[in-house]
Amino acid sequence: MWKIFGGKSKEQPPTTQEAIQKLRSTEEMLTKKSEFLEKKIDGEVQTARKFASKNKRAALMALKRKKRLEKQLQQIDGTLSTIEFQREALENANTNTEVLKNMSYAAKALKSAHQQLDVEDVHEMMDDIQEQTELADEISRAISEPAGFGMEVDEDELLNELEELEQEGLDEQLLEVGGTSSLPAVPETEPPAAPARAKTKAAAEEDDLRDLEAWAS
């Protein structure tokens, strides 16, 4: 009938903080009662000792009361242990709830951040960074290399040229050491003309033939 006509709504369950606070209050109350029982037990022990030799009946009654108090104290200790266990479970549950809440909040923030990023764009950006890095390295290498104006030098050719220069130096030294006389100086004036050479044999015979013709005529 209550369901048909609406009835009373179910009570909202308490929060973990409220439950923890109530359990702590109960623990404090039971702790105080435990301390009170311990004092009463000590008093009954003192009474039993006082009447142990004088009034055995009073001493026995004190010991009976002590037993009942000890039983109550034992029950309270058990209840405190149960409450402490429950409170710790609630505290752990509360901690887990807060942790999960914060993790859920962080997950939403991470999802929102990733919505603004595209995996392909990230890959393209990384490729661009790699390309620019390689270009920068190539430029650095080009700048650091000595300027040769594009001319390659053959080291073997240079070595051969160096050997030739060394040989020329040795030859000059040998000439300086081996030369004992100096060459005559070249005269500045022209030498006198050489005397006419004797006529050749053919020219002489030709002259004799002309003389003979002249004598015969």
Residue, then its C-alpha position, 0 to 999 in steps of 0.5 A: m500500500w505504501k508503494i502504491f500511494g507513494g509512502k515515505s521515500k527511502e532515507q539517504p545513506p550517510t556519507t563515509q565522513e559522517a559514518i566515520q565521525k559517528l564511529r569515532s564518537t562511539e569509540e570515545m564513549l566505549t573507551k571512557k566506559s572501559e577506563f571506568l570499569e578498570k577502575k571499578i575492578d581495581g576497587e573490587v580487588q582492593t576490597a577483596r584484599k581488605f576483607a580477605s582475613k576479616n570478612k570472607r563473605a564480603a571478600l567473595m562478593a567483591l571478587k564476584r563483582k570483579k568477575r562481572l566487571e571483567k566480563q563487561l570489560q572484555q565485551i567492550d574490548g571486543t566491540l572496540s576492536t570491531i568498531e576500529f576495524q569498521r572505521e578503518a575500512l570506511e577510511n580506506a573506502n573514503t580514500n579510495t573514493e577520493v583517489l578515484k574521483n581525482m583520477s577520473y578528473a585527471a582522465k577527463a582533463l587528459k581526454s580534453a587535451h588529446q582532443q586538441l591533438d592529432v596523431e598524424d599532425v604530431h608525426e608530421m611535426m616530428d618528421d619536420i623536426q628531424e628534417q630540420t635537425e639533419l639540415a642544421d647538422e649538414i650546415s654545421r659540417a659545411i661551415s666547419e670544413p676548411a674552404g678549398f673552393g671546390m679544388e681537390v688536391d692530390e697528395d701523391e702529386l704534392l709528394n712528387e713535387l716535393e721530391e723534385l724540389e729536394q733533388e734540385g737543392l741537392d744538385e745545386q749543393l753538389l755544383e757549389v762544392g765540385g766547381t774548382s775553377s771559374l769560367p773566363a769572362v766573356p770579352e766586351t769587344e768583338p775579336p779581330a777578324a780572322p785572316a783570309r783562308a788559303k784558296t782551296k785546291a780547286a780554285a788554285e787549279e783554275d788559276d793555273l789553267r787560265d795562266l796556261e791559256a794566256w801563255a799559249s796564245 
